[in-house]
Amino acid sequence: MERQTTVHVTETDIELDDGRRLHVYDTGGDDRLAVVWHHGTPNLGTPPVPLFETADELGIRWVSLDRPAYGTSTPLRGRDFASTAGDVRQLADALGVDRFATMGHSGGGPNALACGALLPDRVVAVVSVSGPAPYGSDGLDWFAGMAPAGQAALRAATHGRQAYEHHLETSTEEDVGFTPGDEEALGGDWSWFLDVVRPAIEQGPEGLIADELANAGPWGFDPASIVAPVLILHGGRDRMVPSSHGEWLARCCPTAELWLRPDDGHITVMNAGADALRWIREQMPEIPCAQGV
């Protein structure tokens, strides 16, 4: 019998200690394992609908947020990935969530890793999908293998806000690095990405600028300090964030496991997202799955 899954996402704003507003998404379920989702760049924070059915089967509760300057979340000038961990701590406190896993795609990857490093008493597992390594990492040619549009944007970001804003105003490069498989996925199962990218772009560039400056600047934490289990998931054909970044992160993090999918690109690697959720579930077997699963 085909299983029908209906998941309701509650959206709300919470006020942070510094007076900022953070827009939050929550599928609910106090008895479920919470997974905090970190969106890519530029996206809104709605959790990944194509993974809802698997999450429901595994007894997983999605919690997510619009990073500052996305959606209705208050901008935070000069934010880095470490600041995300502080926001997530307050978010978890507001929702009454003690321990949780964290998962991020693309630009969300470093934010997920930040939570693992800076909230060691709260985070039980970390998944980074298609995420970049820190700029200036020893032994990594950070730009090697990037598509022209992404490489030009990030090179500009390394020179600061003014240079990056100038790049946004003048760049005509269109090759962002999607593979044919990525394009097909965006027209099919992963068309959900368009639902979170388009409104983020329409809102204006502030969230994008903040994300890219964070990518090209100091992270505010050391990924090697993460003590929770870490899963690095990356596609071998990724030209937006080349797989060398994922391999570097896997070598850097003592608790990391690398799933390198040689035929996947930046989007199609999310087809392994359901397996990544199962991996998360294995880290917390004491929390029961949904009944009947």
Helices and strands as residue ranges (DSSP letters): E 10-15, E 21-26, E 33-38, G 49-51, H 52-57, E 60-65, H 81-95, E 100-105, G 106-108, H 109-118, E 123-129, H 148-157, H 161-170, H 180-186, H 192-203, H 206-215, G 223-225, E 230-235, H 243-252, E 256-261, G 268-272, H 273-283
